[in-house]
């Protein structure tokens, strides 16, 4: 009983944890790129992305109510197909993607730090990884409290942009056509390839199930509430951004929201929004580290990872071995250097895991209909969940939108298989 995570998070903290990961650096950067192809209708791209994310979100919500465990994806696939190798490969890919995500966002943080404080990127990136890993070591309750404070700052920044946008909309005689699509509806759909990734992070909520009170009810609620809240924020922010400056100006800026504020509030507004973007990247890193460390811990408890990863600090009840490993490997990922390369690595695993999770829900509906489901995904034809079908369909469409390094990921999967067969069965359970 002693070697267990502490249930200290309520619904509010779980929701804020999700918001903290979802509302990361994405909205502060991607809204400009999306506006460049969607025009004033960029808000519509965010709505479409939210619908796509919600399909898989509902699958996660139902599965989390059945299996409220850390290392969620591993548990879902293993319990569904009774195949540990398949579960390990999916989890291996997710872990690999998660570590790349930490490095990606850390480079984003370092870029802002360099712009605001002239700290060299090569120094700021590893420093923020070490700092956030140390913060997560103190305990999820403590890191969650800090996370809520940081999230409040970035939400305040977005509220400022929304307020300025509303003043412009209702106070200016100039009328803006929010359905203006310079490249037609295809441009709106192309913009979804940017805006979709601003929603990633909702799936990580399931990995704090063992630290959440009444997880069978609160985790599904947290997923749904986090998606609803972030969608509302994103749509209002997108509408406000194209109200403050033209979509073409927005698309040319590397810091679009800060640029939009600059025209109205001067340098003070620019600095505040840039600082909020710095905070946004910080909260995202914290959220991903918590998610990856809990996944490693959960897999070790299931005897699918070295036993040392299940070690919890006697007082803090945090997975120390996992946190140290995450810090070291994420810093190694920084040597890839390019954010776009790391972003490709991180997103590929996420989309593949979404497909696996949706398939798991469909399979369980037919093979184990007797399982208790405190939450059940809506829109069903008999036992068949339409939301899971649309989740699979839309994820496959997204896979073909990006030039993923398939050969490189094939190598990652082969290494994962070798780790499973050579090390896991013979060595892992001995230390």
C-alpha positions, 0 to 999 in steps of 0.5 A, spaced: 500 500 500 505 504 501 508 504 494 502 508 491 501 514 488 497 519 492 490 521 490 490 528 492 487 532 485 480 534 485 476 535 479 478 543 478 485 541 479 484 535 473 481 540 469 486 545 470 492 540 468 488 539 462 488 546 460 495 547 462 497 542 457 492 544 451 493 551 452 500 551 451 505 555 446 500 553 440 495 558 440 500 564 441 504 561 435 499 557 430 494 562 430 498 566 425 500 560 420 493 558 420 490 565 419 495 565 413 491 560 409 484 560 413 484 568 413 478 571 417 475 564 418 481 561 422 476 561 428 472 555 424 479 551 423 479 551 431 472 549 431 473 543 426 479 541 430 475 541 436 470 536 433 476 532 431 479 532 438 472 531 441 471 524 437 478 521 440 476 525 447 470 521 448 473 514 447 478 516 452 473 518 457 469 512 456 476 508 457 478 512 463 472 510 466 473 503 465 480 503 467 482 509 471 490 507 471 496 511 470 500 508 463 493 509 460 494 507 453 498 501 455 492 499 460 487 500 454 491 496 449 493 490 453 486 489 457 483 490 450 487 485 446 490 481 451 497 482 447 502 485 451 507 486 445 502 490 442 501 494 448 508 495 449 509 498 442 504 503 442 506 505 449 514 505 447 512 510 441 508 514 445 513 515 450 518 516 445 513 522 442 512 525 449 520 525 450 520 529 443 515 533 445 518 536 452 524 537 447 520 541 442 516 545 447 523 547 451 526 549 445 520 554 444 521 556 451 528 558 450 526 562 443 522 566 448 527 567 453 532 569 448 528 574 445 526 577 452 532 576 456 537 574 451 539 568 454 542 563 449 537 558 447 543 552 448 543 554 455 535 556 456 532 549 453 536 544 458 535 549 464 528 549 463 527 541 463 531 540 469 527 546 473 521 543 471 523 536 472 525 538 479 518 541 480 515 535 478 519 531 483 516 535 489 509 532 488 503 533 483 499 537 488 505 542 489 506 542 481 499 542 480 498 548 484 504 552 481 501 550 474 494 553 476 498 559 477 501 559 471 495 557 467 492 563 470 497 568 467 496 565 460 489 565 461 489 573 463 493 574 457 488 571 452 483 575 456 486 581 454 487 579 447 479 577 447 477 584 451 481 588 446 478 584 440 471 585 443 472 593 443 474 593 436 468 589 434 463 593 437 467 600 438 469 600 430 465 602 425 469 598 420 465 591 419 469 585 418 467 579 414 469 573 419 467 568 413 472 571 409 476 565 406 482 567 401 483 560 399 476 558 400 474 552 404 480 548 402 484 553 406 480 552 412 481 545 412 489 546 411 489 550 417 486 545 421 493 541 420 496 547 424 490 548 429 489 541 431 495 540 434 493 546 439 488 541 442 493 536 443 494 534 451 487 532 453 489 525 452 494 526 458 489 527 463 487 520 463 494 518 466 493 522 472 487 517 474 491 514 480 492 521 483 485 523 482 479 523 487 473 519 484 477 518 477 471 514 474 467 520 474 472 526 474 477 524 469 471 523 463 469 530 466 475 533 466 477 531 459 470 534 456 470 540 460 478 542 458 476 541 451 470 545 452 473 551 455 479 551 451 475 551 444 471 557 447 478 560 448 481 559 442 475 561 438 474 568 441 482 569 441 482 567 433 476 572 432 479 577 436 486 576 433 483 578 426 479 584 428 486 587 431 490 586 425 489 583 418 489 576 417 495 577 412 499 581 417 498 576 423 501 570 418 507 574 417 509 575 424 513 570 428 509 572 435 502 574 432 498 575 438 504 579 441 504 583 434 496 584 435 497 587 442 503 591 440 499 595 435 494 597 441 498 597 447 505 598 445 511 595 448 508 594 454 503 589 451 508 586 447 512 584 453 506 582 457 503 577 451 510 575 450 511 573 457 505 569 457 507 565 451 513 564 455 509 561 461 505 557 456 511 553 454 512 552 461 506 549 463 506 545 457 513 542 459 510 541 466 504 537 464 508 533 459 513 531 464 507 529 469 504 525 463 510 521 461 513 519 468 506 517 470 506 512 464 513 510 465 511 508 473 504 505 470 508 500 465 513 498 471 507 496 476 504 492 470 511 489 469 512 492 462 518 496 464 524 496 469 522 495 476 526 501 478 521 506 474 516 504 479 520 506 485 516 512 489 520 517 493 518 515 500 515 522 502 513 525 496 510 519 492 513 521 486 516 517 481 524 519 482 527 514 477 522 516 471 523 523 472 531 523 472 530 519 466 526 524 462 530 529 464 536 526 461 533 523 455 529 530 453 536 534 454 539 528 449 533 530 444 535 537 444 541 535 439 536 534 434 536 542 434 530 543 429 523 544 432 520 542 426 523 535 426 522 534 433 514 536 432 514 531 427 516 526 431 512 528 437 505 528 433 506 522 429 506 517 436 500 521 438 496 520 432 497 513 432 495 512 439 489 515 438 487 510 432 489 505 437 485 508 443 479 508 438 480 501 436 480 499 443 473 502 445 470 499 439 473 492 440 471 492 448 464 494 446 463 487 442 468 483 446 467 485 453 460 488 453 459 486 461 464 491 463 461 497 467 462 504 464 460 509 468 461 514 462 459 512 455 461 515 449 454 518 445 452 517 438 451 509 438 448 504 433 447 499 438 454 497 441 457 501 435 460 507 437 460 512 431 465 517 435 470 512 435 469 511 428 470 518 426 476 518 430 479 513 427 477 516 420 479 523 421 486 521 424 488 517 418 486 523 414 491 527 419 496 522 418 497 523 410 497 531 411 504 531 414 511 528 411 512 524 417 519 520 417 516 513 416 523 510 415 525 513 422 519 511 426 520 504 423 527 504 426 524 506 433 518 500 432 524 495 431 528 498 437 522 497 441 520 490 439 528 488 441 527 492 447 521 488 449 524 481 447 531 481 449 531 486 455 524 486 458 522 478 459 529 477 461 532 483 464 527 488 466 524 484 472 530 483 475 532 490 477 
